[in-house]
Amino acid sequence: MTAAWSRDETEAVNELLNQASMTPAEREAVLARASELVARVRAKADNQSAVESFMREYDLSSEEGVLLMCVAEALLRVPDSETADKLIRDKLGEANWKKHVGASESLFVNASTWGLMLTGSLVQLAEETRSNFVGALRRLVGRAGEPVIRLAVRQAMRIMGYQFVMGRTIKEAQDRSVQKENAAYRYSYDMLGEAALTAHDAERYMQAYRDAILALGKRGPWKDVLDAPSISVKLSAIHPRYDVANRARVHAELTPRVLELAQMAKAQGIGMTVDAEEADRLELSLDVL
């Protein structure tokens, strides 16, 4: 595992490409199946209206919609909510955006995702927009007016929160999981924990996982574990020194915690998954498992 982590990239990629190659017939079968699934999901999607109405309400082109989603995502990542609010409220036209949300490259890292979400197709942003997003934002403000764009950014942030966070609490997430088409899916619930820096952090996240497992179990019983929801555990959230240098300590302290959660999940009839960690911790994760 460690040897593979430090392999020559070109050599590794070529080997993976060979493994992933398909015959023309296999490729056609995959394309047909994927197209069928997408068409069926879109035909039944009641909540597409939130995204579609966003584009209509603010009279946005595809590129403008993507630009605003990128800006909204960046604002969600600004740790100081007061600063983010000032950027929206007062500074759309002249703010020092790069100071707060980084360079253009990082701002547009998810542009293709937002394009697919807003329009159902890939949206190619103009080079001028990518290289000078402040200028592009000012042009948009000039066309639509700052109050309108302020509202649009806030709406984009709400859409994002709704799309990617099921709920602020485990109960809220569970309630939403059984609404409309959500009921057709099985969910693995994540407590959105960051890596623990202290023993206190680790215990707080550990308790959050315990509480979540018990809450999920109350919605059962299920036919089998594949029919049940699961809890998704981030190992670095429940141990403050989750790294290779502390391998012995990790085994002594973390492994019993993972076992406790696994046994709790089993007792409640739900599944448990373990979140992926950084590549240099993968071997350690497998050791714990």
C-alpha positions, 0 to 999 in steps of 0.5 A: 500500500505504501509503495503504491502511494509513492509510485510514479504517477504516469506509470500508475495512471497507465496501469489504471487506464488499462484496467478500466478499458471497456469494449465498444459494446460494454461502453454502449451498454453503460451509456444506455443504462446511465441515460435511462436512469438519468431520464427516469430520475429527471422525469420524477424530480419534484424538487428540480423547481428550486434550481430552475426557478433560481435561474428564471427568477434572476434571469441568468444565463448558464454562465452567470448561474455557474458564476453565482454558484461558485461565489456562493460556495466560496462564501460558505467557506468563509469562516467568519460569517460577518465577513461573508455577510459584508461581502454579500451586502455591501461589496459585490461590485468592489470587494477584495474577493481574492483576499477572502475566497482565494484565487480564480483556480480554487473558486472555479474548482466545482464549476462543472458540478454547478453547470450540471446541477443548474442546466443538466449539461456541462457549462464551459466558462469563458476564459475571461470569466475564469481569469477575471471573475471580479470583472465578470461579477461586476458586469453581472451586477451592472446588468441586473443590479446589486440588490438582485444579485445579493438576493441571488447569492443568498438563494444560491447558498440556500440551494447549496445547503439544501442539496448537500446537507440533509439536516442540521440534526439527525432527526431533521435529516431522517425526516427529510430522507423519507420525503418524496423521492428521497424515500427510494434511497438508502442513506449513510449519515455523516455527522460532518465532523472535522479531524479532532485536535484534542481529546475533548473534540474526539469525545464530543464526536464519539458521543455524536456518533453514539447518539446518531446510531441510537436515533437511527435504530429507533426508526427500525426494524428493517428487513436486513442491514442492506435495507437499513440506513447506516452511520458513516464514521470519520476515524480522525474525528474520534482520535486526536492523533490519527497518524502513522507516527502514533500507530501504537497509540491509535491501535490501543485507543482508537480501535476499541472506539471503532469496535464500540460503534460497530457493535452499537450499529449491529445491535440497532440493526443498521450498517456502519461505513468508515470514511476515507482519509488522506492517502498516507493514512489509508494503510492505518485505516485498514489496520484499524478495520 
